[in-house]
């Protein structure tokens, strides 16, 4: 209950600063907020709430992990406790590093390709969809970097590659569908290929799991 309350509090605290965050994110991709469009009266408000939610989830992550660990630790062995601690701490560090790399290096590159200096296209962009796509690329980059560690953690607790692969692909598809701002077959396909490739390579090089 405490992590949930903390998340709500952080959302409320981050909401007044969401406009500053929007300006900063647009500067990363060399876009001006005056060149973007809001298509509904509530679009800008939804964007500010969305950014506040993302900020709150990232900041409150340690509290959620501590809460999950305290709840499940009585049923865990010493090895499982150590694995959980290492995976959660190192995995989060990799996620943050990947997200930063995605934000500062990958998103400007992708936006440059998508827009190709087309001023007409820029003028018609939805500010909500633009920022959400930027955030999605950044978060997906963090997931990509931390995915091998997460896959290895799941391998340690699975008896079947087939079963593990099924659940991982369902999770990946859910992340891609929910994470992209609008149905985009090209973007979804790119992330699916990268996620699947990294997952399959990790499973290939990690032994000790049955084939079925």
N, C-alpha and C positions, 0 to 999 in steps of 0.2 A: 504493500500500500504506500510506503514511504517513497519509493522511486516514482510511482505514478503521480503523487502530489508534487514531488520535486520537478517532474517534467512539466506539469501544468504551470507551476510558478515560473519556471524558466521561459516558457512560451510567453507569458504575460510580461516578463522583464525584457525579452528580446524584441517584442512587437514594436516598441517605439524606435528601435534602431534598425528596423528592417529596410527603411528607405535608404539608409547609408549603405547597407549591405547590397542592395540592388544596384546603386551607383558604382560600388566597388567591383561587383561581378561584371557589369557591362564594360567597365574600363579594361578588364582583363581581355575581352574579346574586341576591344576598340569599337564598341557600339555606343551611341548616345541615346539616352532615354527619350530625347525629343524626337528621335527618328522612328520610335516604336509606337504602336497603337494599342489602345484598350478597346475591345469589342463589346464589352458589357459593363454596366455601371459597377458591378461588384468584382471585376477581374483583378484590379489592383489590390483590393482588400484580400482576395483569395491568395494572391501572390505573397503578400506580407504574412498572412497566417501560415502559408506553406513554408516560407523561409524560417519563421519562428519555430515551427515544428521540427524542421531539420536541425536547427541549432540546438534545440532542447534535447533531441535524441542523442546527438553527439556528446553534449556536455553531461547528460545524465547517464550515459552508458556505464560508467564505473559503478553507479548505484544499482543499476539493474543487474549487473554481473555479480556484485556482492550479494544482492538479495537472492538471486538464483543459486549461488554457491552455498549460502547459509541454509537455504531450504533443502538442497539436495545432498549436502556434505555428509549427513549421518548415514546415508545409504551408499556412499562412495568408498572405495578402497583407497589406501594411501597413494597408489600409483595413479588411480583415476583423478584424485584430488590434485596431484602434481601436474598431470596432463592438462586438466581443466585450467589451472592457474597459468601455466605457460601459454596455452593456446589462446586464452582470453586476453592476456597482456601483450604478447608478441603479435597476435592477430590484429588487435586494435591498433598497435603501432604501425604495422604494415598497411592497414586500411587507411590511416591518416596520411601516411607517406604517399601511398598510391593516389589518394584523393587530391593531394597537393600537386603531385606531378601531372595528374589529369587536368586540374584546373589551370595551371600556369603554362603547360606545354601542349597538351592534347586538344583542349577546347579551342584555343585560338587557331590551331591548325585546321580542325574540323570546320569551324565557322568560316574560315577563309575559303575553304573548298566549297562549302554549301552556298555561300553568298557570292563569291567570285567578284567582289567589288561592284555588285549590282545595286545601285542606289534605289532603284524602283522596288526591288525585293525588300531591301532594308526598311523602306518606308511603310511597307505593308505587314511587317512582322508583328505578331502579338507579343506584348511584353511578358505575359504570363507563360506562353509556350516557349519563348526564347530563354527566359531565366530557368524554367524547369528543365529544358533540354541541357542547358549548361550544367545545372546541378546533377542531372542524371549521368552525364558523361563523367563528371568528377567522381561521383559515388561509385559508378561502375568500374572506374579505374582503381579505386580503393579495393573493391571486391576482387578484381582480377589479381591484384598483388597479394591479397590475403587468402585467395582461394586454395592454393596448394597446401597451406598449413591447415585450413579447415577440412580439406579432403583427406589429408593424412590423419587428422584427428578422428574423422568418421570411419576411416579404414580400420583404425585400432579397435573400433567398437562394432564392427560388422563382420558377419560370417560369409557373406556372399557378394561378389562383385556385381552380379546381375541386379540384386535387390538394391545395393548401394547406388548403382548407376541410375536406376529408375527414380529413386527419391531425389537424387541430385539434379537430374534433368527437370523433374517437376518443379523443384525449387528454383532452378535457373530460369525456366520459362515464366514462373510467377513473378520473379524479380524484374525480368525484362518487360513483361506486359504491364506491370504496375508502375515501373520506374520511368518509362518513356512518356512524354507529355501527350502524345497523340499516336494513333496507330501508324507506324512507319515501318514498312516491311524491310527496307534497306538497313535502317539503323538497328532494328531488332535482329536481323540476320547477322549483321557484323558482330554484335555483342554475343549472340548465340554461338557463333563460330569460335570466337576467342575464349568464351567461358568453357565450351565443350572441349576445345583443344587443350587448354591448361589442365582441366580436370582429367582428361584421358591420359595425358602425359604423366601426371602425378600418380594416377593409378597404375600406369605401366611400370614406372620406376620404383614404385613402392610394393615390395613383395609381402608375403605373409598373409595373403587373403585368398580364400577359395575362389575358384572360377564360377561356381554356381551356388 
